[in-house]
Amino acid sequence: MKLKTVKKFFFFYVLLTATSLSFDIDLQDIDQSSFKHFTTYANSKYKEKKIKKYINYFSNTKKGRSFYREAYPRQGMFETIIKKVFDEYDIPEDLKYVAMIESGFNSNAESSAGAIGLWQFMPSTGKIFGLRIDEWIDERKDIQKSTLAAAQYFNSLKRKFGTWELVLAGYNSGDLTVERAIKQYKSKDYWHLSQYTFPKQTREFVPQILAVIIISKNLNEYGFDDLKLNNSIDIEEVVVPPRTRLNHIARLVNLDRELLSRLNPSILKRITPPDGDYVINVPKGYKEKIYAKFKINVDNKNLYRYKIREGDTLSGIALKFSNSIDEIYTLNNLTSSRIYAGDFILVYKRTNRYKKIE
């Protein structure tokens, strides 16, 4: 995915003086835990130099430090959703920091090139991975749906290239760029390739991500011991009729309008699209209230036996049938997100009928 950087949050070219750094880094902070799949390369000095450059930038320069202090706490709002999706796709949790470098953990971020959302999808790539993008809806801004698309993209790149460094390079510059580099230089060592090829933005993108991973695992060491994650909001999904205004929903159940808008940034006109029911996010505890106000028979949900296909995931099935993941877990007495092609799983196939709203 060729992505331009967001002006406020991402830095095309960071010019640092060639002074020796006054701290050492432990690359094991990357290689262990959820990022254990990162490979150790023979060219470790080059790798260490590049990562040190950005550790210094984010922890010791005014602009870099300001960016880190502003962006890091925002992940708290998305942490639970990202972890759930990444666990399902067996993706290292540390890859969430791609969103920090791409958008500063800002679901409304937009680049000059037209990349939008937490994961900075371009329209063409977003649509490839099932995101709706039109005059009514831009699901690149939807946290769960865009994270699901990012996870699918990461896995697609991992199958192609084999290492997470090359996945990140492909995510930033496009898979064709990485394929050409591998073919030309006959290597799958990202750190070797980055000395001879890749756009400058891509050469800097990977070490930036690794730098913020290291800093985030050692906040005290880098002077960020006072940073706390923003509180997350537990959400529920509600199916509402076409052309339903968010402000009207908020008024019906005495819900803060701005909070409802923040939970649904993908609804561009603050009204659900006219072509069918749409799933919105509401704070936990409001689902039944909204259904009651809309006079929806919440029991009018037909059980359906769905045959699992190759490549299906629980989150993908949940989105397809407008179920919550928790509903599917409960219906099927699941204790794990592991599912297998050919098995059957129960889902709700909703056939809601709406009466006139009071």
C-alpha positions as CSV (number, residue, x, y, z in Angstrom):
1,M,0.0,0.0,0.0
2,K,1.6,3.3,-1.1
3,L,0.9,5.6,1.7
4,K,1.9,9.2,2.1
5,T,2.4,10.4,5.6
6,V,0.0,12.4,7.7
7,K,1.4,15.9,8.0
8,K,0.8,16.2,11.7
9,F,2.0,12.8,12.7
10,F,4.5,11.3,10.3
11,F,7.8,12.6,9.2
12,F,9.2,12.2,5.7
13,Y,12.8,13.0,6.4
14,V,14.2,13.3,9.8
15,L,17.7,14.9,9.8
16,L,19.6,14.0,12.9
17,T,23.2,15.0,13.6
18,A,25.8,12.3,13.5
19,T,26.5,12.4,17.2
20,S,27.1,9.3,19.2
21,L,24.0,8.3,21.2
22,S,24.2,8.2,25.0
23,F,22.2,5.1,25.4
24,D,22.2,1.5,24.3
25,I,19.3,-0.5,23.0
26,D,18.4,-4.1,23.4
27,L,17.0,-5.5,20.2
28,Q,15.6,-8.4,22.2
29,D,12.8,-6.0,23.2
30,I,11.6,-6.5,19.6
31,D,12.5,-10.2,19.2
32,Q,10.8,-11.5,22.3
33,S,7.2,-11.7,23.4
34,S,4.6,-11.1,20.7
35,F,7.2,-9.9,18.2
36,K,9.2,-13.1,18.5
37,H,8.8,-13.7,14.7
38,F,11.2,-10.9,13.9
39,T,14.4,-12.3,12.4
40,T,17.9,-11.7,13.5
41,Y,20.2,-10.7,10.7
42,A,23.9,-10.8,10.3
43,N,24.0,-7.1,9.4
44,S,23.0,-6.1,13.0
45,K,25.2,-2.9,13.1
46,Y,23.2,-1.3,10.3
47,K,19.9,-2.3,11.9
48,E,20.9,-1.0,15.3
49,K,22.1,2.3,13.8
50,K,18.8,2.9,12.1
51,I,16.7,2.0,15.1
52,K,18.9,4.2,17.4
53,K,18.4,7.1,15.1
54,Y,14.6,7.0,15.7
55,I,14.8,6.2,19.4
56,N,16.9,9.3,19.7
57,Y,14.4,11.3,17.6
58,F,11.3,10.2,19.5
59,S,12.9,10.5,23.0
60,N,15.3,13.3,22.7
61,T,14.1,15.9,20.1
62,K,11.3,18.4,20.7
63,K,9.3,17.4,17.7
64,G,9.6,13.7,18.1
65,R,9.0,13.7,21.8
66,S,5.9,15.9,21.3
67,F,4.6,13.4,18.8
68,Y,5.2,10.4,21.0
69,R,3.6,12.1,24.1
70,E,0.5,13.0,22.0
71,A,0.1,9.7,20.1
72,Y,1.0,7.0,22.7
73,P,-2.0,7.5,25.1
74,R,-4.6,7.3,22.3
75,Q,-3.9,3.6,21.7
76,G,-5.9,2.9,24.9
77,M,-9.1,3.6,23.0
78,F,-8.4,0.9,20.4
79,E,-6.2,-1.5,22.4
80,T,-8.9,-4.1,23.1
81,I,-10.3,-4.3,19.6
82,I,-6.8,-4.5,18.0
83,K,-5.7,-7.2,20.4
84,K,-8.8,-9.3,19.8
85,V,-8.4,-9.1,16.0
86,F,-4.6,-9.6,16.0
87,D,-4.9,-12.7,18.3
88,E,-7.4,-14.2,15.9
89,Y,-5.1,-13.7,12.9
90,D,-1.9,-14.7,14.9
91,I,-0.4,-11.3,14.3
92,P,2.2,-9.9,16.8
93,E,0.5,-7.4,19.1
94,D,3.4,-5.0,18.6
95,L,2.3,-4.4,15.0
96,K,-0.3,-2.1,16.5
97,Y,2.5,0.5,16.5
98,V,2.1,0.6,12.7
99,A,-1.0,2.7,13.5
100,M,1.1,5.0,15.7
101,I,3.5,5.8,12.9
102,E,0.8,5.9,10.2
103,S,-1.8,8.0,11.9
104,G,-0.7,8.8,15.5
105,F,-3.5,6.4,16.6
106,N,-6.0,8.8,15.1
107,S,-9.0,7.2,13.3
108,N,-9.8,10.5,11.5
109,A,-6.3,11.1,10.2
110,E,-6.1,11.9,6.5
111,S,-3.1,12.2,4.3
112,S,-2.6,14.6,1.4
113,A,-2.7,11.5,-0.9
114,G,-6.1,10.4,0.3
115,A,-5.1,7.7,2.8
116,I,-7.5,7.7,5.7
117,G,-8.0,6.2,9.2
118,L,-6.1,4.5,11.9
119,W,-4.3,2.2,9.3
120,Q,-4.1,4.8,6.5
121,F,-5.8,2.8,3.8
122,M,-6.0,4.2,0.3
123,P,-9.4,3.8,-1.3
124,S,-8.3,1.0,-3.7
125,T,-6.6,-1.1,-1.0
126,G,-9.5,-0.6,1.4
127,K,-12.0,-1.9,-1.1
128,I,-9.8,-4.9,-1.9
129,F,-10.1,-5.9,1.8
130,G,-13.8,-5.3,2.0
131,L,-14.2,-1.8,3.4
132,R,-17.2,0.2,2.2
133,I,-16.2,3.6,0.9
134,D,-18.8,5.9,-0.6
135,E,-20.6,9.2,0.0
136,W,-22.4,7.8,3.1
137,I,-19.8,5.5,4.7
138,D,-16.0,5.3,4.9
139,E,-15.2,2.2,6.8
140,R,-11.5,3.1,6.8
141,K,-12.5,5.2,9.9
142,D,-14.3,2.3,11.5
143,I,-11.9,0.8,14.1
144,Q,-13.0,-2.8,14.1
145,K,-13.6,-3.1,10.3
146,S,-10.4,-1.3,9.4
147,T,-8.3,-3.3,11.9
148,L,-9.8,-6.5,10.4
149,A,-8.8,-5.3,6.9
150,A,-5.3,-4.4,8.2
151,A,-4.9,-7.9,9.8
152,Q,-5.9,-9.5,6.5
153,Y,-3.4,-7.3,4.6
154,F,-0.6,-8.1,7.0
155,N,-1.3,-11.8,6.7
156,S,-1.4,-11.6,2.9
157,L,2.0,-9.9,2.9
158,K,3.4,-12.4,5.4
159,R,2.5,-15.3,3.1
160,K,4.3,-13.5,0.3
161,F,7.4,-12.4,2.0
162,G,7.9,-14.5,5.1
163,T,9.3,-11.8,7.5
164,W,7.6,-9.1,9.4
165,E,10.2,-6.5,8.3
166,L,9.3,-7.1,4.6
167,V,5.6,-7.1,5.6
168,L,6.1,-3.6,6.9
169,A,8.0,-2.5,3.8
170,G,5.2,-3.9,1.6
171,Y,2.5,-2.2,3.7
172,N,4.3,1.1,3.2
173,S,5.5,1.0,-0.4
174,G,3.4,-1.8,-2.0
175,D,4.0,-5.4,-2.5
176,L,5.3,-5.0,-6.1
177,T,8.1,-2.7,-4.8
178,V,9.2,-5.4,-2.4
179,E,8.9,-8.2,-5.0
180,R,11.1,-6.2,-7.4
181,A,13.7,-5.6,-4.7
182,I,13.9,-9.3,-3.7
183,K,14.2,-10.3,-7.4
184,Q,16.9,-7.7,-8.2
185,Y,19.1,-8.3,-5.2
186,K,18.3,-11.9,-4.6
187,S,17.7,-11.4,-0.8
188,K,14.9,-11.4,1.7
189,D,16.9,-9.5,4.3
190,Y,15.1,-6.2,4.7
191,W,18.1,-4.6,6.3
192,H,20.3,-5.6,3.4
193,L,17.8,-4.5,0.8
194,S,17.2,-1.1,2.5
195,Q,20.8,-0.2,1.9
196,Y,20.4,-0.4,-1.9
197,T,16.7,-0.1,-2.7
198,F,13.2,1.0,-1.4
199,P,11.9,4.5,-1.4
200,K,13.4,6.7,1.4
201,Q,10.0,6.7,3.2
202,T,10.0,2.9,3.4
203,R,13.7,2.8,4.5
204,E,12.7,5.0,7.5
205,F,9.3,3.5,8.1
206,V,10.4,0.1,9.5
207,P,13.0,1.5,12.0
208,Q,10.6,4.1,13.2
209,I,8.1,1.3,14.1
210,L,10.8,-0.7,15.8
211,A,12.0,2.4,17.7
212,V,8.5,3.2,19.1
213,I,8.1,-0.5,20.1
214,I,11.3,-0.4,22.2
215,I,10.4,3.0,23.7
216,S,6.9,1.8,24.6
217,K,8.3,-1.3,26.4
218,N,10.7,0.9,28.4
219,L,8.8,4.1,29.1
220,N,10.7,4.9,32.3
221,E,14.1,4.6,30.6
222,Y,13.2,7.1,27.9
223,G,11.5,9.6,30.2
224,F,7.8,8.8,29.5
225,D,7.0,7.3,32.9
226,D,4.1,9.7,33.4
227,L,2.2,8.6,30.2
228,K,-1.0,6.7,30.8
229,L,-3.3,5.1,28.2
230,N,-6.6,6.8,27.5
231,N,-9.6,4.9,28.8
232,S,-11.3,2.6,26.4
233,I,-15.1,2.5,26.0
234,D,-16.9,-0.8,26.0
235,I,-19.2,-0.8,23.0
236,E,-22.1,-2.8,21.6
237,E,-23.3,-3.1,18.1
238,V,-26.9,-2.1,17.2
239,V,-28.7,-2.6,13.9
240,V,-30.7,0.4,12.9
241,P,-33.0,1.2,10.0
242,P,-31.9,3.1,6.8
243,R,-31.6,6.9,7.1
244,T,-31.4,7.0,10.9
245,R,-29.8,10.1,12.2
246,L,-27.2,9.7,15.0
247,N,-28.5,12.8,16.7
248,H,-32.0,11.3,16.8
249,I,-30.7,8.1,18.4
250,A,-28.7,10.1,21.0
251,R,-31.9,12.1,21.8
252,L,-34.1,9.1,22.2
253,V,-31.9,7.4,24.8
254,N,-30.3,10.5,26.4
255,L,-26.8,9.7,25.0
256,D,-24.1,12.3,24.4
257,R,-24.2,13.2,20.7
258,E,-20.5,13.8,20.3
259,L,-19.7,10.5,22.0
260,L,-22.0,8.7,19.6
261,S,-20.3,10.5,16.7
262,R,-16.9,9.6,18.0
263,L,-17.9,5.9,18.2
264,N,-19.1,6.0,14.6
265,P,-16.6,8.1,12.6
266,S,-17.3,6.0,9.4
267,I,-20.8,7.5,9.2
268,L,-19.9,10.6,7.2
269,K,-23.2,12.5,7.3
270,R,-24.2,11.5,10.8
271,I,-27.0,9.5,9.2
272,T,-27.1,5.8,8.3
273,P,-27.1,5.0,4.5
274,P,-30.4,4.8,2.6
275,D,-29.8,1.4,1.1
276,G,-30.4,-0.9,4.0
277,D,-30.0,-1.5,7.8
278,Y,-26.6,-0.5,9.2
279,V,-24.7,-1.5,12.3
280,I,-23.6,1.3,14.6
281,N,-21.5,1.3,17.7
282,V,-23.0,2.5,21.0
283,P,-21.7,2.4,24.6
284,K,-22.3,-0.8,26.5
285,G,-25.7,-0.7,28.2
286,Y,-27.5,1.2,25.4
287,K,-28.3,-1.6,23.0
288,E,-31.6,-2.7,24.6
289,K,-32.7,0.9,25.2
290,I,-32.3,1.7,21.5
291,Y,-34.1,-1.4,20.4
292,A,-36.9,-0.6,22.8
293,K,-37.2,3.0,21.4
294,F,-37.2,1.8,17.8
295,K,-39.9,-0.8,18.8
296,I,-37.7,-3.6,17.3
297,N,-38.4,-7.1,18.4
298,V,-34.9,-8.0,19.6
299,D,-35.9,-11.7,19.7
300,N,-36.7,-11.6,16.0
301,K,-33.3,-13.2,15.2
302,N,-33.3,-16.4,13.3
303,L,-30.6,-18.9,14.0
304,Y,-28.6,-19.9,11.0
305,R,-26.0,-22.7,10.6
306,Y,-23.1,-21.2,8.7
307,K,-20.5,-23.5,7.1
308,I,-17.1,-22.2,7.7
309,R,-15.0,-21.5,4.6
310,E,-11.3,-21.4,4.1
311,G,-10.0,-18.1,5.3
312,D,-13.0,-17.3,7.5
313,T,-12.4,-15.8,11.0
314,L,-14.8,-15.2,13.8
315,S,-14.6,-11.4,13.4
316,G,-15.2,-11.7,9.7
317,I,-18.2,-13.9,10.2
318,A,-19.5,-11.5,12.9
319,L,-19.3,-8.6,10.5
320,K,-20.9,-10.5,7.7
321,F,-24.0,-11.3,9.7
322,S,-24.0,-8.2,11.8
323,N,-23.4,-10.2,15.0
324,S,-21.1,-9.3,17.8
325,I,-18.2,-11.6,18.4
326,D,-19.5,-12.1,22.0
327,E,-22.8,-13.3,20.5
328,I,-21.1,-15.9,18.4
329,Y,-18.9,-17.0,21.4
330,T,-22.1,-17.5,23.5
331,L,-24.1,-19.2,20.8
332,N,-21.4,-21.8,20.2
333,N,-20.0,-22.1,23.7
334,L,-16.6,-21.2,22.3
335,T,-13.5,-20.7,24.5
336,S,-11.1,-19.9,21.6
337,S,-11.2,-18.0,18.3
338,R,-9.9,-21.0,16.4
339,I,-12.3,-22.2,13.8
340,Y,-11.9,-24.7,11.0
341,A,-13.1,-24.8,7.4
342,G,-15.9,-27.3,6.9
343,D,-17.2,-27.0,10.4
344,F,-20.6,-25.3,11.1
345,I,-21.1,-22.4,13.4
346,L,-24.4,-20.8,14.7
347,V,-25.0,-17.1,13.9
348,Y,-28.0,-14.8,14.2
349,K,-29.5,-14.0,10.8
350,R,-31.5,-10.9,11.7
351,T,-34.8,-10.1,10.1
352,N,-35.7,-7.0,12.1
353,R,-38.9,-5.3,11.4
354,Y,-39.3,-1.7,12.5
355,K,-42.4,0.2,13.6
356,K,-42.6,3.9,13.4
357,I,-40.2,5.6,15.8
358,E,-41.9,7.6,18.5
